[in-house]
């Protein structure tokens, strides 16, 4: 059973005349007859009652037409969508920090003709989804070395240590190891960059691993905790003095934000233009 056979059957069920239907479809009468014969053969049933003068749908034909009509409408919608150069659909995952604290302003400015299927995840899972070709593109934080991925750098991003009170002195990182620390979960790009930056002889007093930067910020506000977070994710709290940056000596942490997609993907002009749009808008949000 093929789409062409279904299209021919649907046309003939309305026209009920082989000669005029074939003319309407711009094919020969024999080609139409063969297509209907092959369809009936694949279904192992007759769909039309035939006599010398005319065709009519039998009960099986009526039932079959009812079942395929919604499918044919959907096929037509998909065909129209694919032939429409104006509309473009992408599936995208972004890191939780980028999605929560940067993308709201960005997506308000995107082209309305681009439809996004968007979700948040940590960088490790986004990389896996791209490698498995489950999504078109992703935005991740930090380290990405897989050779099967294309990477476009967005910008550098600073990670800072934050507290709920202002500390007047600068600290070496080892002076803070006995504080109670909060961290993002395994797989988080921010966590991976911070852990790799720590001197090997330092082990922090990690009390909670959480999959939400927003929850980490609330816990810091209410308790005596420290955490390393992207500076852009605490911009409002720093300005309102609800959180404070802990100054560090000889220890600066930064990482890169990347757009990634599979190297086997053939990016068209719309895809590359959208990536360029994301880069410019995210840079503006971070620098604002």
FENSULDA-V283472 format. One record per residue. N is the residue number from 1. SS is DSSP state (H for helix, E for strand, - for the rest). PHI is phi as a letter, one per 30 degrees, with the letter a starting at -180 (none if undefined). NEAR is the number of other ideal C-beta (glycine too) atoms within 12 Angstrom. Layout:
[[N/SS/PHI/NEAR] [N/SS/PHI/NEAR]]
//
This chain:
[[1/-/none/23] [2/-/c/15] [3/H/d/19] [4/H/d/21] [5/H/d/29] [6/H/d/31] [7/H/d/28] [8/H/d/36] [9/H/d/41] [10/H/d/34] [11/H/d/28] [12/H/d/38] [13/H/d/30] [14/H/d/20] [15/H/d/24] [16/-/i/26] [17/-/b/22] [18/H/e/29] [19/H/d/19] [20/H/d/17] [21/H/d/30] [22/H/d/23] [23/H/d/16] [24/H/d/20] [25/H/d/27] [26/-/i/12] [27/-/b/22] [28/-/d/16] [29/H/d/21] [30/H/d/13] [31/H/d/20] [32/H/d/32] [33/H/d/25] [34/H/d/20] [35/H/d/32] [36/H/d/41] [37/H/d/22] [38/H/d/21] [39/H/d/33] [40/H/d/25] [41/H/d/15] [42/H/d/17] [43/H/d/21] [44/-/h/11] [45/-/a/16] [46/-/d/20] [47/-/c/37] [48/E/b/31] [49/E/c/16] [50/E/b/21] [51/-/b/9] [52/-/d/5] [53/-/c/10] [54/-/a/17] [55/E/c/28] [56/E/b/19] [57/E/d/25] [58/-/d/18] [59/H/d/15] [60/H/d/21] [61/H/d/29] [62/H/d/18] [63/H/d/16] [64/H/d/30] [65/H/d/26] [66/H/d/16] [67/H/d/18] [68/H/d/27] [69/H/e/20] [70/H/d/14] [71/H/d/20] [72/H/d/26] [73/H/d/14] [74/H/d/15] [75/H/e/20] [76/H/d/19] [77/H/d/15] [78/H/d/16] [79/H/d/14] [80/H/d/14] [81/H/d/17] [82/H/d/14] [83/H/d/11] [84/-/d/15] [85/-/d/12] [86/-/d/15] [87/-/d/18] [88/E/b/27] [89/E/b/22] [90/E/b/32] [91/E/c/24] [92/E/b/37] [93/E/c/35] [94/E/b/42] [95/E/d/48] [96/H/d/38] [97/H/d/44] [98/H/d/46] [99/H/d/35] [100/H/d/27] [101/H/c/33] [102/-/b/37] [103/H/d/32] [104/H/e/17] [105/H/d/21] [106/H/d/30] [107/H/d/24] [108/-/d/12] [109/-/c/18] [110/-/d/26] [111/-/d/22] [112/-/d/12] [113/-/d/17] [114/E/c/26] [115/E/c/21] [116/E/c/27] [117/E/c/17] [118/E/c/27] [119/E/b/21] [120/E/c/28] [121/E/a/32] [122/-/d/36] [123/H/d/41] [124/H/d/30] [125/H/d/27] [126/H/d/42] [127/H/e/35] [128/H/d/24] [129/H/d/29] [130/H/d/36] [131/H/d/24] [132/-/d/16] [133/-/h/18] [134/-/d/20] [135/-/b/30] [136/-/d/34] [137/E/a/37] [138/E/b/48] [139/E/b/49] [140/E/b/48] [141/E/c/51] [142/-/j/41] [143/-/d/27] [144/-/a/33] [145/-/c/13] [146/-/d/23] [147/-/d/11] [148/-/d/19] [149/E/c/29] [150/E/c/26] [151/E/b/28] [152/E/b/28] [153/E/d/23] [154/E/c/37] [155/E/a/29] [156/E/d/23] [157/E/b/37] [158/E/c/31] [159/E/c/41] [160/E/b/31] [161/E/d/41] [162/E/b/39] [163/E/b/36] [164/-/c/29] [165/-/b/19] [166/-/d/15] [167/-/c/21] [168/-/d/10] [169/-/c/12] [170/-/c/17] [171/E/b/22] [172/-/d/18] [173/H/d/29] [174/H/d/19] [175/H/d/21] [176/H/c/30] [177/-/d/20] [178/-/c/17] [179/-/d/28] [180/E/d/21] [181/E/c/36] [182/E/c/39] [183/E/b/36] [184/E/d/39] [185/-/d/25] [186/-/d/18] [187/-/j/26] [188/-/d/41] [189/H/d/42] [190/H/d/49] [191/H/d/40] [192/H/d/30] [193/H/d/33] [194/H/d/36] [195/H/d/28] [196/H/d/17] [197/H/d/26] [198/-/d/27] [199/-/e/15] [200/-/d/9] [201/-/d/9] [202/-/c/20] [203/-/b/15] [204/-/d/30] [205/E/d/17] [206/E/d/26] [207/E/c/20] [208/E/b/23] [209/E/c/22] [210/E/b/28] [211/-/c/26] [212/-/b/25] [213/H/d/41] [214/H/d/24] [215/H/d/24] [216/H/d/39] [217/H/d/33] [218/H/d/21] [219/H/d/28] [220/H/d/38] [221/H/d/24] [222/H/c/14] [223/-/b/21] [224/-/d/19] [225/E/c/33] [226/E/b/38] [227/E/a/46] [228/E/c/49] [229/E/b/47] [230/E/e/44] [231/H/e/32] [232/H/d/36] [233/H/d/37] [234/H/b/37] [235/H/e/26] [236/H/d/16] [237/H/d/28] [238/H/d/25] [239/H/d/13] [240/-/d/12] [241/-/h/16] [242/-/c/20] [243/-/b/34] [244/E/b/23] [245/E/d/29] [246/E/d/35] [247/-/d/22] [248/E/c/28] [249/-/c/15] [250/-/h/14] [251/-/b/24] [252/-/c/20] [253/E/c/31] [254/E/b/22] [255/E/b/38] [256/E/c/28] [257/E/c/42] [258/E/b/37] [259/E/c/40] [260/E/b/41] [261/E/a/38] [262/E/d/27] [263/-/d/16] [264/-/d/14] [265/-/d/24] [266/-/c/12] [267/-/d/22] [268/-/c/15] [269/H/d/12] [270/H/d/23] [271/H/d/26] [272/H/d/21] [273/H/d/19] [274/H/d/33] [275/H/d/33] [276/H/d/20] [277/H/d/27] [278/H/d/42] [279/H/e/27] [280/H/d/21] [281/H/d/29] [282/H/d/39] [283/H/e/22] [284/H/d/18] [285/H/d/31] [286/H/d/28] [287/H/d/17] [288/-/d/15]]
//
